[in-house]
Amino acid sequence: MRPWNSIPIAEVDEPLQEIPTALLRLEPHPYAALGAPYGPAASPFRLRQGVVSRLLQAQQALQKQQPGWSLAIFDAWRPVAVQRFMVRHSLVTECGRIGINPDHPSPERDRAEAAVGRFWAPPSDDPATPPPHSTGAAVDLTLADAGGQALAMGGEIDAIGRVSEPLFHQAAALADSCSPAATWHQRRQLLARVMAGAGFEQHPNEWWHFSWGDQLWAWRSGAREACYGRVGDSASSLLS
């Protein structure tokens, strides 16, 4: 459970739509490349219509401040089956990093699971507690330069650890305004500002994750209810 999972959902039945070409996609899609079970017809580069509209607003604000730069979409809609696949993949990767068996109970394995759980929502099948990405309301993204290259942000998307926290580089940036950490902090802050200006709320542990309309968004914004619940995993019913 997450602190936002108690917030009710008043589903507006707004369909997913393909993310337009005005927004850069980072391809090949990282989870599809790992073999995540999207199915043959289900694109991960889809979001609710209202979320897409706000992403375009955020990009306009970004380009007023940094002409030529763009938002770069890493991941968007994620069915629960993919969430389950990626939670397992991340746990196996983290356990491998510290040299333990992910299927053998141990205190180290419990700590690895807790570390992964700070970043990956449980793959709940309960419609009252959907993982944010399963709603089509959450997006993982970064900034790209005029050449379409993703900019360094001082930590990779999906990195497990404190480096992923939005303000991780703030202290180092304040200590040395000419340091790489200062550049990374400024870029993270710029991304957060333009997204907030379009109404998005940021995940507290992830510099790259923003939501509009889901339970996380409602929890952070003070809304009484979310307007987007889980989107069905059947690809035939997803398009607008």
N, C-alpha and C positions, 0 to 999 in steps of 0.2 A: 504494500500500500504506500501511496505517496500522500503528502499533506493535502493535495488538491483533489484526491479521489472522492472526498465526501461531498463535493460540490455537485448539485443536480445538473442534468443535461436536458435542455429543451431543444431537441433536434429540429433544425429548420429545413432539412431535406434538400440542401443545396448540393448539386452534383459536383464531382471532381471535373477539372478540365486540364488539358495538357498545358504545361508551362510554356508561354510563348517564346519565340526565338529572340525577342528583345532582351530576354534574360539568359545569360550564359549558363550552359550546363557543363559540369566537369565530367567528362566521359573518357573511357568506359565507366559505367556506373560501378562503384566499388563493391557493393554487396552482390549485385547481379554477377559480377566477375568472379566472385567466390562461390557461386552456385546457389545463392539464396533463392528460395522457392516462390518467385513471383508468378510463375505460370507463363505460357507462351504469348499471351495477349495483354498482360498487365504491365504498364509502364510505371516505374517509380517516379518519373518526372511529372506528377500530377498533384494538384492541390485544389481545395475548394475555391470557387470563383471569387469569393470575397477576399481570400488570402492572396490570390494572384493579383487582384486589383491593388492591394496594399503593397505588395512587393514592387509593382511598377511605380507607385508613388515614392517608395523608399529609394529606388534607383534614380528617379528624377532628382531627388534631394541630394543624393550622393554626387551626381554628375554636375550639379551646380557648384559643389565644393571642390571636386576633383574631376575636371573634364576628361573624358576618355576612360575613366575607371568604370567598372561595372560590378554588380553583384554576381557572384558565381555560385550556382546551386550544386551542392554536394549530394543532398538527399532530400526527398520530400515524402510522398505517401509511402507508407510501409505497412503491409498487411501483418496481422498477428503472427502468421506462419513465418514470415521473414524476421519479425522481432524475436521469435523463439530461436530461430537459426542463428541470429547474430549474438544473442545473449550467450548461447552455448559456445559459439566461435570465440567470443571475447574471453569467456572464462577459460577455455582451453589455452588460448594464447597467453593469458596472464599466468596461469599455472605453469605453462611451459617456460615462461620467462624466469620464474623463480625455482624451477626444477622440481615440481611436485606433480603427482597424478591427480587430474581433475575429478576422477571417479573414486578416489580413496579418501574417506572422511579423515580430516585432521584439522587442528587449529589453523595451520597455514592455508589450507583449502578454504576454510570459513572466512579468513581474512581476504583472500583473493576474491571470493564471491561478494563480500561486502564492498570491496573496491570497485568491482564491475558494476554493482548495484547502484553506486552513486551516479552512474552515467547512463545505464541501460534500464529502462522501465521494465517491470515484470511483464511477460507476455500474457496478460490476462485475457481470458475469453469472456469474462463478465462484461456485458454492455454498459454497466454502471461504472466500470473502472478501466476504460480503454487506454492502452499506451498512446501517448500524444500523437505520434506519427501515424497511427492507424486511423485517425480522424480526418486526415487530409488538411489539418490546421497547423501543423508544425513543419518547419523547414530548417535544414542544416545548410549553412552557406558561409561564404567568405568573400573577400574582395579580390578583384582581378585588375591588372593594369590595362593600358590601351591595346596591348598586344594579345590580350586574353589569357595572360599568365597569372595564376593565383599568386597573391602576394604573401610573403612570410608574415606570420602572425604570432610568432614566438611559441608555437606549439601546434602539433598536427590535430586535425579534427579526429575525434574519437580517442585521443590519448587518455590513458587511465592515470590520474594523478592530479595534484594541485595545479600543475602548469596549465590545465584546461580552465581553471576558474577565471572569470572575466577580468578580474583586477589583479591577477597574479603578478604582473610586471610593474604594477604601480609604484611600489617602493623603490625599485631599481631605477625607474624612470625619473622619479623625484630626486634621487641621489645624483644622477648624471643625465642631463637632458640631451646629450649628444650620443648616448649609448644605443646599441641595437635594441635594448629593452625599452627605451623611450619610443623608438619607432614602432615597435610592436604594440606598446600600450596605446599610442596615439591611433593606430589603425583599429585596434579593438574598440576603442572609444568612438571612433568615427562610425564604425559599423553599428554599434549599439545606438548611437544618436539617430542615425537615419532610419533605423528600424523602429525605434521608439516614436519618432515623429510620424510614422505611418500607423501607429497604434499597436505595434507588436510588444510582447513581453518576452524577456530573456530568461532562459533556464538559469537558475542560480549557480550551477556547477559547470556550465558549458558556454564558452564565448561564442560558439557558432550556432546555437540552437535558439530559435525564436518561434513564438506561437501567436496566433490570433484566433480566438473563438473557442478554444478547447478548455478543458478544466484547469490546466496550468495557467493559461492566460487569465481565466476568471479569478483564480487564487491570487495571482500577482497584481492584478488590476483592481481587485475589490468588487468585481461583478458578482451578482447574486447567483447567476447560473451560466453554464456554458451553452453555446448554441450549436456546437458540432460534436457528435458522438462518433463511434466507430463506423467507418464505411465498410459495407459488405465486401468480402474477399473475392466475390465473383466478378471477373473483369467485364462481363457482358453488361453489367448494370452501372458502370462507373462513369461513362462518358456523358458530358452535357449535350 
